[in-house]
Amino acid sequence: MRTVTIAAPATSTTVATTSVATTTKTKPASSNSAKGKSVFLASACASCHTFKLAGTSGTIGPDLDTKPEADAKRARMSLAAFVRESIVKPNAYISPGYPSGVMPQTFATQLSKKQLADLVAFLTSSK
């Protein structure tokens, strides 16, 4: 609400009040790569993947320091979209040289939307 005072002859003052509608957009909760590291470690990703930021050296799955960017290009996806899909639908794209069916199929339901966003932020933060 805005109050406007309008000058009038010295004998009177007129006050007009107008309402101004405002719209506020709520931003979605931003992702947090530091929390994503905790999700990475708690979800046992470290046992299969090498990722320097997490201090891990697993070799069962693709090296997350190098493979996601190349694979995202081959899949014609943005890096973040590719990483997200690789977590929630791990058999949608199989990195060359790795077997299908090894990555757990449960992360889509096991992780909350926030945990997933944080994990993707962590995995893409150094790219």
DSSP file (Angstrom, degrees, kcal/mol; ACC not computed):
  #  RESIDUE AA STRUCTURE BP1 BP2  ACC     N-H-->O    O-->H-N    N-H-->O    O-->H-N    TCO  KAPPA ALPHA  PHI   PSI    X-CA   Y-CA   Z-CA
    1    1 A M              0   0    0      0, 0.0     2,-0.4     0, 0.0    18,-0.2   0.000 360.0 360.0 360.0 138.0    0.0    0.0    0.0
    2    2 A R  E     -A   18   0A   0     16,-2.1    16,-1.9     2,-0.0     2,-0.5  -0.969 360.0-151.6-122.8 134.1    1.4    3.4   -0.9
    3    3 A T  E     -A   17   0A   0     -2,-0.4     2,-0.5    14,-0.2    14,-0.2  -0.915  12.8-167.7-106.7 129.8    0.3    6.8    0.6
    4    4 A V  E     -A   16   0A   0     12,-2.1    12,-1.9    -2,-0.5     2,-0.5  -0.966   8.0-155.0-120.2 128.4    0.6    9.9   -1.6
    5    5 A T  E     -A   15   0A   0     -2,-0.5     2,-0.5    10,-0.2    10,-0.2  -0.898  10.7-159.7-103.6 128.3    0.2   13.4   -0.2
    6    6 A I  E     -A   14   0A   0      8,-1.9     8,-1.0    -2,-0.5     2,-0.2  -0.914  17.3-125.6-111.3 129.2   -0.9   16.0   -2.8
    7    7 A A        +     0   0    0     -2,-0.5     6,-0.1     6,-0.1     3,-0.1  -0.518  37.7 168.2 -73.3 137.4   -0.2   19.6   -2.2
    8    8 A A        -     0   0    0      4,-0.4     5,-0.0     1,-0.2    -1,-0.0  -0.737  47.1 -48.3-134.2-178.4   -3.3   21.8   -2.4
    9    9 A P    >   -     0   0    0      0, 0.0     3,-2.4     0, 0.0    -1,-0.2  -0.183  66.3-100.2 -54.0 153.9   -4.1   25.4   -1.5
   10   10 A A  T 3  S+     0   0    0      1,-0.3     3,-0.1    -3,-0.1    -3,-0.0   0.604 117.2  67.5 -55.2 -14.7   -2.9   26.4    2.0
   11   11 A T  T 3  S+     0   0    0      1,-0.1     2,-0.3     0, 0.0    -1,-0.3   0.689 109.1  18.0 -84.0 -18.1   -6.4   25.9    3.4
   12   12 A S    <   -     0   0    0     -3,-2.4     2,-0.4     2,-0.0    -4,-0.4  -0.993  57.3-147.3-151.7 157.6   -6.6   22.1    2.9
   13   13 A T        -     0   0    0     -2,-0.3     2,-0.5    -6,-0.1    -6,-0.1  -0.994  15.1-153.5-126.0 133.0   -4.5   19.0    2.4
   14   14 A T  E     -A    6   0A   0     -8,-1.0    -8,-1.9    -2,-0.4     2,-0.5  -0.901   5.4-163.6-108.4 132.9   -5.8   16.0    0.4
   15   15 A V  E     -A    5   0A   0     -2,-0.5     2,-0.4   -10,-0.2   -10,-0.2  -0.966   4.2-169.0-116.9 124.4   -4.5   12.5    1.0
   16   16 A A  E     -A    4   0A   0    -12,-1.9   -12,-2.1    -2,-0.5     2,-0.5  -0.927   4.7-159.0-112.1 137.5   -5.1    9.9   -1.6
   17   17 A T  E     -A    3   0A   0     -2,-0.4     2,-0.4   -14,-0.2   -14,-0.2  -0.959  10.8-178.1-118.1 130.3   -4.4    6.2   -0.8
   18   18 A T  E     -A    2   0A   0    -16,-1.9   -16,-2.1    -2,-0.5     2,-0.4  -0.939  20.4-134.3-125.7 150.5   -3.8    3.7   -3.5
   19   19 A S        -     0   0    0     -2,-0.4     2,-0.5   -18,-0.2    -2,-0.0  -0.865  15.4-162.2-101.6 136.4   -3.2    0.0   -3.4
   20   20 A V        -     0   0    0     -2,-0.4     2,-0.3     2,-0.0    -2,-0.0  -0.977  13.2-139.7-120.2 121.6   -0.4   -1.5   -5.4
   21   21 A A        -     0   0    0     -2,-0.5     2,-0.4     2,-0.0    -2,-0.0  -0.608  20.3-167.0 -79.5 136.0   -0.5   -5.3   -6.0
   22   22 A T        -     0   0    0     -2,-0.3     2,-0.5     2,-0.0    -2,-0.0  -0.949   9.1-151.0-123.7 147.1    2.9   -7.0   -5.9
   23   23 A T        -     0   0    0     -2,-0.4     2,-0.5     2,-0.0    -2,-0.0  -0.963   8.4-165.6-117.7 129.2    3.8  -10.4   -6.9
   24   24 A T        -     0   0    0     -2,-0.5     2,-0.5     2,-0.0    -2,-0.0  -0.959   9.0-149.1-115.5 130.1    6.6  -12.3   -5.3
   25   25 A K        -     0   0    0     -2,-0.5     2,-0.6     0, 0.0    -2,-0.0  -0.817  14.9-134.3 -95.7 134.0    8.1  -15.4   -6.9
   26   26 A T        -     0   0    0     -2,-0.5     3,-0.1     3,-0.0    -2,-0.0  -0.777  18.3-139.5 -88.2 122.3    9.4  -18.0   -4.6
   27   27 A K        -     0   0    0     -2,-0.6     3,-0.1     1,-0.1     2,-0.0  -0.586  24.2-109.9 -78.1 140.5   12.7  -19.3   -5.7
   28   28 A P        -     0   0    0      0, 0.0    -1,-0.1     0, 0.0     2,-0.1  -0.355  48.5 -83.4 -65.0 153.4   13.3  -23.0   -5.3
   29   29 A A        -     0   0    0      1,-0.1     2,-0.1    -3,-0.1    -3,-0.0  -0.364  52.8-120.4 -58.1 129.4   15.7  -24.0   -2.6
   30   30 A S        -     0   0    0     -3,-0.1     2,-0.1     1,-0.1    -1,-0.1  -0.377  26.4-107.9 -74.3 153.5   19.1  -23.7   -4.1
   31   31 A S        -     0   0    0     86,-0.1     2,-0.5    -2,-0.1    87,-0.1  -0.425  24.0-146.4 -80.6 158.8   21.3  -26.7   -4.2
   32   32 A N     >  -     0   0    0     82,-0.3     4,-1.9     1,-0.1     3,-0.2  -0.950   8.1-164.0-131.6 109.1   24.3  -27.1   -1.9
   33   33 A S  H  > S+     0   0    0     -2,-0.5     4,-1.6     1,-0.2    -1,-0.1   0.809  91.3  59.1 -67.4 -27.9   27.4  -28.9   -3.2
   34   34 A A  H  > S+     0   0    0      1,-0.2     4,-1.1     2,-0.2    -1,-0.2   0.914 109.0  44.3 -65.0 -40.9   28.8  -29.3    0.3
   35   35 A K  H  > S+     0   0    0      1,-0.2     4,-2.0    -3,-0.2    -2,-0.2   0.834 107.0  62.0 -69.2 -31.0   25.7  -31.2    1.3
   36   36 A G  H  X S+     0   0    0     -4,-1.9     4,-2.6    82,-0.4    -2,-0.2   0.850  97.7  56.4 -61.9 -34.8   26.0  -33.1   -1.9
   37   37 A K  H  X S+     0   0    0     -4,-1.6     4,-2.4     2,-0.2    -1,-0.2   0.904 106.0  50.5 -62.9 -40.4   29.3  -34.4   -0.8
   38   38 A S  H  X S+     0   0    0     -4,-1.1     4,-2.7     2,-0.2    -2,-0.2   0.900 110.7  48.8 -63.3 -40.5   27.6  -35.8    2.3
   39   39 A V  H  X S+     0   0    0     -4,-2.0     4,-2.0     2,-0.2     6,-0.3   0.924 110.1  52.6 -63.7 -44.0   25.0  -37.4    0.1
   40   40 A F  H  <>S+     0   0    0     -4,-2.6     5,-1.7     1,-0.2     6,-0.6   0.930 115.1  40.1 -56.4 -49.3   27.7  -38.9   -2.1
   41   41 A L  H ><5S+     0   0    0     -4,-2.4     3,-1.1     1,-0.2    -1,-0.2   0.895 115.9  49.6 -71.2 -40.2   29.5  -40.4    0.8
   42   42 A A  H 3<5S+     0   0    0     -4,-2.7    -1,-0.2     1,-0.2    -2,-0.2   0.771 107.4  55.5 -70.5 -25.3   26.4  -41.6    2.7
   43   43 A S  T 3<5S-     0   0    0     -4,-2.0    -1,-0.2    -5,-0.2    -2,-0.2   0.335 112.7-116.8 -91.5   7.9   25.0  -43.3   -0.4
   44   44 A A  T X 5S+     0   0    0     -3,-1.1     3,-1.1    -5,-0.1     4,-0.3   0.684  71.0 138.3  67.4  20.9   28.1  -45.4   -0.9
   45   45 A C  G >>< +     0   0    0     -5,-1.7     4,-2.2    -6,-0.3     3,-1.6   0.845  64.9  66.2 -60.6 -32.7   29.0  -43.8   -4.3
   46   46 A A  G 34 S+     0   0    0     -6,-0.6    12,-0.5     1,-0.3    11,-0.4   0.758  87.8  65.7 -62.7 -26.4   32.6  -43.7   -3.2
   47   47 A S  G <4 S+     0   0    0     -3,-1.1    12,-0.4     1,-0.2    13,-0.3   0.708 117.5  23.7 -72.0 -16.9   32.8  -47.5   -3.2
   48   48 A C  T <4 S+     0   0    0     -3,-1.6    13,-2.9    -4,-0.3     2,-0.4   0.641 115.3  61.5-118.5 -22.4   32.3  -47.6   -7.0
   49   49 A H     <  -     0   0    0     -4,-2.2     9,-1.4    11,-0.2     2,-0.4  -0.883  63.8-137.3-119.6 140.6   33.5  -44.2   -8.3
   50   50 A T  E     +B   57   0B   0     -2,-0.4    14,-2.2     8,-0.4    15,-0.4  -0.777  34.4 159.3 -82.5 132.2   36.7  -42.2   -8.4
   51   51 A F  E >>> -B   56   0B   0      5,-1.2     5,-1.9    -2,-0.4     3,-1.4  -0.762  30.5-155.3-157.7 109.4   36.0  -38.5   -7.6
   52   52 A K  G >45S+     0   0    0      1,-0.3     3,-1.0    -2,-0.2    -1,-0.1   0.853  93.1  59.5 -56.5 -41.7   38.8  -36.3   -6.4
   53   53 A L  G 345S+     0   0    0      1,-0.3    -1,-0.3     2,-0.1   -16,-0.0   0.776 112.7  40.3 -61.1 -24.9   36.6  -33.8   -4.6
   54   54 A A  G <45S-     0   0    0     -3,-1.4    -1,-0.3     2,-0.1    -2,-0.2   0.510 111.4-121.8 -97.8  -7.5   35.3  -36.6   -2.4
   55   55 A G  T <<5 +     0   0    0     -3,-1.0     2,-0.3    -4,-0.8    -3,-0.2   0.846  64.6 140.8  71.2  33.2   38.7  -38.2   -2.0
   56   56 A T  E   < -B   51   0B   0     -5,-1.9    -5,-1.2     1,-0.1    -1,-0.2  -0.730  38.3-174.6-113.5 159.8   37.5  -41.5   -3.5
   57   57 A S  E     +B   50   0B   0    -11,-0.4    -7,-0.4    -2,-0.3   -10,-0.1  -0.024  25.1 152.9-143.3  34.4   39.1  -44.0   -5.9
   58   58 A G        -     0   0    0     -9,-1.4    -8,-0.4   -12,-0.5   -10,-0.2  -0.312  22.8-169.8 -65.7 152.4   36.5  -46.6   -6.8
   59   59 A T        +     0   0    0    -12,-0.4   -10,-0.1   -10,-0.2   -11,-0.1   0.352  65.1  86.6-126.3   3.4   36.9  -48.4  -10.1
   60   60 A I  S    S+     0   0    0    -13,-0.3   -11,-0.2   -12,-0.2   -12,-0.1   0.903  97.2  33.9 -71.6 -40.7   33.7  -50.3  -10.5
   61   61 A G  S    S-     0   0    0    -13,-2.9   -11,-0.3     1,-0.2     3,-0.1  -0.563 108.4 -63.2-108.3 174.5   31.8  -47.4  -12.1
   62   62 A P        -     0   0    0      0, 0.0     2,-0.6     0, 0.0   -12,-0.3  -0.161  55.6-101.5 -57.7 148.5   33.0  -44.5  -14.4
   63   63 A D    >>  -     0   0    0    -14,-0.2     4,-2.5     1,-0.2     3,-1.0  -0.618  29.6-154.2 -70.2 116.2   35.6  -42.0  -13.1
   64   64 A L  T 34 S+     0   0    0    -14,-2.2   -13,-0.2    -2,-0.6    -1,-0.2   0.527  87.4  66.8 -78.6  -4.3   33.4  -39.0  -12.2
   65   65 A D  T 34 S+     0   0    0    -15,-0.4    -1,-0.3     3,-0.1   -14,-0.1   0.754 123.8   6.2 -80.6 -25.4   36.3  -36.6  -12.7
   66   66 A T  T <> S+     0   0    0     -3,-1.0     4,-1.0     3,-0.0     3,-0.3   0.718 116.9  64.3-126.6 -39.3   36.4  -37.3  -16.5
   67   67 A K  H  X S+     0   0    0     -4,-2.5     4,-2.9     1,-0.2     5,-0.3   0.874  89.5  62.9 -67.8 -42.5   33.6  -39.5  -17.8
   68   68 A P  H  > S+     0   0    0      0, 0.0     4,-2.7     0, 0.0     5,-0.2   0.875 103.3  49.4 -56.5 -40.2   30.4  -37.5  -17.2
   69   69 A E  H  > S+     0   0    0     -3,-0.3     4,-1.8     2,-0.2    -2,-0.2   0.944 115.5  42.7 -63.9 -46.7   31.4  -34.6  -19.5
   70   70 A A  H  X S+     0   0    0     -4,-1.0     4,-2.2     1,-0.2    -1,-0.2   0.912 116.8  47.7 -65.2 -42.8   32.3  -36.9  -22.4
   71   71 A D  H  X S+     0   0    0     -4,-2.9     4,-2.3     1,-0.2    -2,-0.2   0.879 108.4  54.3 -67.6 -37.9   29.2  -39.1  -21.8
   72   72 A A  H  <>S+     0   0    0     -4,-2.7     5,-2.6    -5,-0.3     4,-0.5   0.897 108.8  49.9 -62.3 -39.7   26.9  -36.0  -21.6
   73   73 A K  H ><5S+     0   0    0     -4,-1.8     3,-1.1     3,-0.2    -2,-0.2   0.939 111.1  48.0 -62.5 -47.0   28.2  -34.8  -24.9
   74   74 A R  H 3<5S+     0   0    0     -4,-2.2    -2,-0.2     1,-0.3    -1,-0.2   0.868 114.3  46.5 -61.8 -35.6   27.6  -38.2  -26.5
   75   75 A A  T 3<5S-     0   0    0     -4,-2.3    -1,-0.3    -5,-0.1    -2,-0.2   0.502 110.6-126.5 -83.7  -4.0   24.1  -38.3  -25.0
   76   76 A R  T < 5 +     0   0    0     -3,-1.1     2,-0.3    -4,-0.5    -3,-0.2   0.928  66.5 125.6  56.9  49.9   23.5  -34.7  -26.2
   77   77 A M      < -     0   0    0     -5,-2.6    -1,-0.2    -6,-0.1    -2,-0.1  -0.918  68.6 -98.1-131.5 157.0   22.5  -33.5  -22.8
   78   78 A S     >  -     0   0    0     -2,-0.3     4,-2.6     1,-0.1     5,-0.2  -0.392  41.6-112.9 -66.2 156.8   23.7  -30.8  -20.5
   79   79 A L  H  > S+     0   0    0      1,-0.2     4,-2.8     2,-0.2     5,-0.2   0.929 115.7  48.0 -60.5 -46.3   26.1  -32.0  -17.8
   80   80 A A  H  > S+     0   0    0      1,-0.2     4,-2.4     2,-0.2    -1,-0.2   0.915 113.5  47.2 -63.1 -42.7   23.7  -31.4  -14.9
   81   81 A A  H  > S+     0   0    0      2,-0.2     4,-2.6     1,-0.2    -1,-0.2   0.904 113.5  49.2 -64.9 -40.3   20.8  -33.1  -16.7
   82   82 A F  H  X S+     0   0    0     -4,-2.6     4,-2.5     2,-0.2    -2,-0.2   0.932 111.6  47.7 -64.2 -46.2   23.0  -36.1  -17.7
   83   83 A V  H  X S+     0   0    0     -4,-2.8     4,-1.3     2,-0.2    -2,-0.2   0.923 112.8  49.5 -61.6 -44.6   24.3  -36.5  -14.1
   84   84 A R  H >X S+     0   0    0     -4,-2.4     4,-2.3    -5,-0.2     3,-0.7   0.946 112.8  46.4 -59.6 -49.1   20.8  -36.3  -12.7
   85   85 A E  H 3X S+     0   0    0     -4,-2.6     4,-3.1     1,-0.2     7,-0.3   0.879 107.8  57.4 -62.2 -37.1   19.5  -38.9  -15.2
   86   86 A S  H 3< S+     0   0    0     -4,-2.5    -1,-0.2     1,-0.2    -2,-0.2   0.790 110.9  44.3 -64.6 -26.4   22.5  -41.2  -14.5
   87   87 A I  H << S+     0   0    0     -4,-1.3    20,-0.3    -3,-0.7    21,-0.3   0.904 123.3  32.3 -82.6 -45.0   21.6  -41.2  -10.8
   88   88 A V  H  < S+     0   0    0     -4,-2.3    20,-0.3     1,-0.2    -2,-0.2   0.743 135.8  24.7 -88.9 -23.6   17.8  -41.7  -11.2
   89   89 A K  S >< S+     0   0    0     -4,-3.1     3,-2.4    -5,-0.3     4,-0.4  -0.570  71.9 172.5-134.8  70.2   17.8  -43.8  -14.4
   90   90 A P  T 3  S+     0   0    0      0, 0.0     3,-0.3     0, 0.0    13,-0.1   0.662  75.1  52.8 -62.4 -17.8   21.2  -45.4  -14.4
   91   91 A N  T 3  S+     0   0    0      1,-0.2     3,-0.2     9,-0.1    -5,-0.1   0.398  82.1  89.7 -96.6   4.1   20.6  -47.7  -17.3
   92   92 A A  S <  S+     0   0    0     -3,-2.4     2,-0.4     1,-0.3    -1,-0.2   0.860 106.2  12.7 -66.6 -34.2   19.4  -44.9  -19.6
   93   93 A Y  S    S-     0   0    0     -4,-0.4     2,-0.6    -3,-0.3    -1,-0.3  -0.972  72.8-158.4-143.2 126.4   23.0  -44.4  -20.8
   94   94 A I        -     0   0    0     -2,-0.4     3,-0.1    -3,-0.2     6,-0.1  -0.928  23.8-123.8-109.1 122.2   25.8  -46.8  -20.1
   95   95 A S    >   -     0   0    0     -2,-0.6     3,-1.9     1,-0.1   -28,-0.0  -0.384  41.4 -93.6 -61.8 134.9   29.3  -45.3  -20.3
   96   96 A P  T 3  S+     0   0    0      0, 0.0    -1,-0.1     0, 0.0   -25,-0.0  -0.235 112.2  25.5 -53.3 133.0   31.5  -47.2  -22.8
   97   97 A G  T 3  S+     0   0    0      1,-0.3    -2,-0.1    -3,-0.1    -3,-0.0   0.402 103.2  97.5  94.4  -1.5   33.4  -50.0  -21.1
   98   98 A Y  S <  S-     0   0    0     -3,-1.9    -1,-0.3    -4,-0.0     2,-0.1  -0.934  71.3-120.1-121.9 144.7   31.0  -50.4  -18.2
   99   99 A P    >   -     0   0    0      0, 0.0     3,-0.6     0, 0.0     2,-0.1  -0.439  25.2-118.4 -80.3 154.6   28.3  -53.0  -17.7
  100  100 A S  T 3  S+     0   0    0      1,-0.2    -9,-0.1    -2,-0.1    -6,-0.0  -0.480  91.3  38.1 -81.7 161.3   24.6  -52.2  -17.3
  101  101 A G  T 3  S+     0   0    0     -2,-0.1    -1,-0.2     2,-0.1     4,-0.1   0.499  85.7  99.6  80.9   4.3   22.7  -53.1  -14.2
  102  102 A V    <   +     0   0    0     -3,-0.6    -2,-0.1   -12,-0.1     3,-0.1   0.873  61.9  78.8 -89.2 -41.7   25.5  -52.5  -11.8
  103  103 A M  S    S-     0   0    0      1,-0.1    -2,-0.1   -13,-0.1   -12,-0.0  -0.471  97.3-100.5 -68.3 134.2   24.5  -49.0  -10.5
  104  104 A P        -     0   0    0      0, 0.0     3,-0.4     0, 0.0    -1,-0.1  -0.244  23.5-149.9 -55.4 141.8   21.7  -49.3   -7.9
  105  105 A Q  S    S+     0   0    0      1,-0.2     3,-0.3    -4,-0.1     4,-0.1   0.308  80.4  77.5 -94.8   7.3   18.2  -48.5   -9.4
  106  106 A T    >>  +     0   0    0      1,-0.2     4,-2.5     2,-0.1     3,-1.1   0.481  58.2  94.2-101.5  -4.2   16.8  -47.1   -6.1
  107  107 A F  H 3> S+     0   0    0     -3,-0.4     4,-2.1   -20,-0.3    -1,-0.2   0.795  76.8  66.0 -65.1 -26.8   18.2  -43.6   -5.9
  108  108 A A  H 34 S+     0   0    0    -20,-0.3    -1,-0.3    -3,-0.3    -2,-0.1   0.851 118.9  23.9 -61.3 -33.5   15.2  -42.0   -7.6
  109  109 A T  H <4 S+     0   0    0     -3,-1.1    -2,-0.2    -4,-0.1    -1,-0.2   0.671 120.3  58.7-102.8 -22.8   13.1  -43.0   -4.6
  110  110 A Q  H  < S+     0   0    0     -4,-2.5     2,-0.3     2,-0.1    -3,-0.2   0.845 100.7  60.0 -76.9 -35.1   15.8  -43.3   -2.0
  111  111 A L  S  < S-     0   0    0     -4,-2.1     2,-0.1    -5,-0.2   -72,-0.0  -0.742  81.9-127.0 -97.9 141.9   17.0  -39.7   -2.3
  112  112 A S     >  -     0   0    0     -2,-0.3     4,-2.6     1,-0.1     5,-0.2  -0.344  32.4-104.8 -74.1 166.6   14.8  -36.6   -1.7
  113  113 A K  H  > S+     0   0    0      1,-0.2     4,-2.4     2,-0.2     5,-0.2   0.886 124.0  50.1 -59.4 -38.8   14.6  -33.9   -4.4
  114  114 A K  H  > S+     0   0    0      2,-0.2     4,-2.7     1,-0.2   -82,-0.3   0.920 110.1  48.7 -66.9 -45.2   16.9  -31.7   -2.3
  115  115 A Q  H  > S+     0   0    0      2,-0.2     4,-2.6     1,-0.2    -2,-0.2   0.912 112.5  49.4 -61.1 -42.0   19.4  -34.5   -1.8
  116  116 A L  H  X S+     0   0    0     -4,-2.6     4,-2.6     2,-0.2    -2,-0.2   0.928 111.5  48.1 -63.5 -45.5   19.4  -35.2   -5.5
  117  117 A A  H  X S+     0   0    0     -4,-2.4     4,-2.3     1,-0.2    -2,-0.2   0.907 113.2  48.4 -61.6 -41.7   19.9  -31.5   -6.4
  118  118 A D  H  X S+     0   0    0     -4,-2.7     4,-2.3     2,-0.2   -82,-0.4   0.903 111.4  49.9 -64.7 -41.3   22.7  -31.2   -3.8
  119  119 A L  H  X S+     0   0    0     -4,-2.6     4,-2.6     2,-0.2    -2,-0.2   0.922 111.4  47.8 -64.5 -44.8   24.4  -34.4   -5.2
  120  120 A V  H  X S+     0   0    0     -4,-2.6     4,-1.7     1,-0.2    -1,-0.2   0.912 111.1  52.0 -62.4 -42.1   24.1  -33.1   -8.8
  121  121 A A  H  X S+     0   0    0     -4,-2.3     4,-0.8    -5,-0.2    -2,-0.2   0.912 111.5  47.2 -60.0 -42.6   25.6  -29.8   -7.7
  122  122 A F  H >< S+     0   0    0     -4,-2.3     3,-0.7     1,-0.2     4,-0.4   0.936 112.2  48.5 -63.7 -47.5   28.5  -31.5   -6.0
  123  123 A L  H 3< S+     0   0    0     -4,-2.6    -1,-0.2     1,-0.2    -2,-0.2   0.745 120.2  37.4 -68.7 -23.5   29.2  -33.8   -9.0
  124  124 A T  H >< S+     0   0    0     -4,-1.7     3,-1.4    -5,-0.2    -1,-0.2   0.426  89.8  95.5-105.3  -0.5   29.1  -30.9  -11.4
  125  125 A S  T << S+     0   0    0     -4,-0.8    -2,-0.1    -3,-0.7    -1,-0.1   0.772  86.1  45.7 -67.0 -27.2   30.8  -28.2   -9.2
  126  126 A S  T 3         0   0    0     -4,-0.4    -1,-0.3     1,-0.2    -2,-0.1   0.380 360.0 360.0 -95.8   5.4   34.3  -28.7  -10.5
  127  127 A K    <         0   0    0     -3,-1.4    -1,-0.2   -58,-0.0    -2,-0.1   0.437 360.0 360.0 -94.4 360.0   33.3  -28.7  -14.2
